[in-house]
Amino acid sequence: MRRLAGSLVLSLLIGATGLGAACGGPSDGPPPPLGRHFQESFIAGLPVDQQSEVIKAQSDYNVAQREQAKAEADQREQKLQLDVARNEARAAKLDLDSATQREKMAQQSADMNRINEATREKRGAELARNAADERVKYYQAYGAWLHRLLRYTQENTYWREAQYELAKARLAQKNNIAPAGFNYDNYVQQEQQRAKRVEAAKAKAEGAKRAALDARQRWVVIQGEADKTLGKKSEFPDPMSPRPVQGTDPTAGSGGATVGGSGTGSDQQVPRPDDATGGAGSGDGSNQ
């Protein structure tokens, strides 16, 4: 009996762990900060014209921070949009209920003009309700993409920071500067590990964006049908509406434009969404 109880507890723990992962639990949390930093003071006395690589890497890092902040702002706005869409979906259901009652009353009157008008009104209300439901699904899918996009920008921020730390370490090595415990290879490995994490996050963001675009297309079709039946054009927010293409990164933020470019410590080309901005933690690792 005791063995059975233990097995039951173990099964519940495994199930809870799986549920947490499926719902975006700890395994889907933000990336950890860097564990290794090179103190700026060790290379501060070098001629500025020798620090061009460090300056470039620092600039890329600053841009990545701004991209992350923009992604965070987009996610906050999406949550408000979703709340509004849900309220409007509830209102559309009430409108359909009222239209259904008016149709019943018209049928009882035997007035064909009244019946036809009520039937047309109910059909429009049905389409409007369906469109409202699809818009909620679209905003939910859009939010899922923004979540993945935020993770991508967070990973990208740390990758750019790792490139910045590597650039400082490389400059120190070239000038025979070696603080206590300094190991150049540690900075190389740190940058490479972060580059791999960025690629993985980018792939997830791409998949989430495709799903969100599919959800948008379903909403656009039924919303268009509803607008035609009701004889008016709706003006609902459409955060993923097509815009002039200024880049090629499919993980680009809601602005749809990107900034590409490679960093100083890797041959990888990992584009950055140009409309995602803000700050990464400085980490709690060593200063060398």
N, C-alpha and C positions, 0 to 999 in steps of 0.2 A: 504493500500500500504506500509506504514511504517512497519507494522507487518510482511508483506511478505519479505521485505528487511532484517529485523532482522533475520528471520528464515533462509534466504539464507546465511547470514554471519555466523550464528551458524553452519550450515551444512558444509560450507567450512572449518571452524576451526576444526570441528570434523574429517573431511576427511584428513586435513593436519596432525592432530595429529596421526591418524591411519597410514598414509603413513610414517611418521617419525619413528614410532615404527617398521613398517615392514622393513624399510631400515636400521635399526640399529641406531636409533636416541638416544636421551637422555636416554630412558629407557634401552638401551643396553650399557650404558657407564660403565667406570671402577668403582669398588666398592669404597665407601667412606672410609677414614682412620679411625682408632680407635678413640674413643672419650675419652678414659681413659688410663692413663699411671701411673705407680708407679715409683717414683724416685729411681734410683739405690743407691743414697747416703744414704738412710735410712737403707739399709742392708749391706752397704759396710764394716762396722766394724765387721760383724759376721765372725766366723771361716769359712775358705774356705770349710772344709769338711762338713759343714752344707748346702752348696750352690750347691750341686751336681745336684739337680733337676733344679735349675735356669740355671746352666751351660748347661745342656742337652737341655733345652727349647731354650736357646739362640743359640745353635748349629743348632737345627732344623730350627730356624728362618733364620739363615744365609744361610742354604742350600736352603730354599724356595726362598730367594731373588735371588740366583744364577739360580735357575730353571726358575724364571720369566724372568731374563735377556736373558736366552737361548731361551725362547719362543718368546721374542721380536725380537731377531736376526733371528730366523727361519721365522718369519712373514715378515721381511724386505727382506730376500732372496727370499721368495715365490713371492713377488711382482715383482722382477726382472725376475724370471723364467716365470711368466705369461706374462710379456711384450715380452720376447723373443719368447714364444710359439705363441702369437698372430701374431708377425711378420712372423714367419715360416708358420703359417696357410695362411697368405696372399700370401706368396711366393708359397705355394702349389697350391693355386687357379690359380695363373698365369701359373704355370707349366701345370695344367690341361687344361687351355685355349689354350696353345701352342700345347699340345698333340692333342687336338681336331682339331685344324687347320691342323696339319700334317696328321691326319687320313683322313680328307676331301681331301687333296691333293693326298694322296696315292690312294684313291678310284677312283679319276679321272684318275690316270695313268693306271688302270686296271692291274697293276703288283701285282700278288697274294702274292709274297714274301714280297713286300713292304707293302701291305695292312695288312697282318698278323702281321708284325712287328709293324706297327703303331697302330693296334688294341690292341696288347699286351701292348704297351707303354701307350696307353690311359687308359687301365684298371688299370695299375699300378699307373698312376697319379690320377685316381679316388680314389683308395684305400688310397693313400698317403694323398690326400686332406681330405678324411673322417677321417683318423687317426689323422691328424693335428687338425681337429675340435674337435675330442673327447679328444685330449690331452689338449686343451684349457679348455674344460669342467672339465676335471680331475684336472687341476691346480686350477681352480676356486673353486671346491669342497674342494680341499686340503687347499686352503686359508681360506675357511669358517671354516674348522676344526681348523686351527691354530688360528683363531680369538677366537673360543670358548676355545681352549686350553690356550690361553693367559689370558682370563677371569678366567679360573680355577686356573692358577698359581697365578694370582693377589689375588683372594679370599683366596687361600691357604697361601699366604704370610701373609695376615692380620690375618688368623686363627692362624698361628704359632706365630705371634707377640702377639696375644691375649693370647695364652698359656704361652708365656714368661712373660707377664705382670701378669698373674694369678699366676705363679710360684713365682714371687717376692712378690706378695701380700700374698700368703700362707706362705712363709717363715717369713714375717713380723708378721703375725698373730700368728704363733707358738712361736715367741719370744716376744710377747706382745708389738710390735712396732705399734703405731697407730698415724700417722700424722693427722693433722687437716682435718676433713672431710672424713677420711678414712672409707670405707665400703667394706668389703671383698666380700659380695654378688654381688656387682656391677661388680667385675672382673669375678666372676663365670658366671653371666648372659652374659657378653660381649663375653666370650669364647664360650658359648653354641650357641649364635646367629651366631657367625662366623662359627662355625662347620656346622650349618644348611645351610648357604650360600654356603659353599664348596661343600656339597652334591648336591645341586641344580645345581651348575656350572659343577660339574663332570658329572652329567646325561646328560646335554646339550652337553658337549664335546664328550661323548660316542656316542650320536646319530649322531653328525656331522662327527665323524670318520667313522662310518659305511657307511654313505652316500658317503664319499670320497673314501673309499675302493671299493664301488660299481662302482663309476665313473672310478676308476683306472682299474678295471676288464674289463669294456667295452672298454677302450682304448687299453689294452693289447691284447685283442682278435683281434680287427681290425688292430692294428699295426703289429701283427704277420702275418696276412693274407697279408698285404701290403708288408712286408719284403720278404715273400715267393714268391710273384708274381714278385717283383723287383730283387730277387736273391741276396739280401744283408741284413745284420742285422743292424738295426738302433741302435744308441747309445744315444738316448735322455735321459735326466735326469729323474729318476723315484724316487722321494723323499719318496714314501711309499713302496718301494720294500721290500720283506720279508728279515728280518735279524735275527740273532740268538736271541732267546727270553731270556731275563735276568730278566724279571719281569712279572707281571700279570695285570697291570693297562691298560685298553683299551684306556685311554686318554694319554698314553705315547707319548712323542714328536717324531720327525722324526727318532730318534735313536732307538725307540722301546723298550727301557729298563726303568725300574722303580726302585724306592726305596720306600719301604713301611714303616710302623711304625706308632705307635700312639703317640699322644702328651701327655703332662703332665696333661692337664686339662680336658680331655674327654676320654670316653671309645671307641669312634669311631676310626675306622681304615680307614684313608683316604690316599691312596697311593699318592706319588708325582712322576711326570715324572722326571727322573734323568738328562734329557738333557734340562731342562728349567731353566734359571738363572737370578740375577739382583736386583733391589731394590724396596721396597715399601716405600711409603711416611710415615713419622713419625707421621702424623696426627696433628690436631690442637686442640685436646681435653685437658683436665686438666692434670696436672702432678701427680695427686694423685688419 
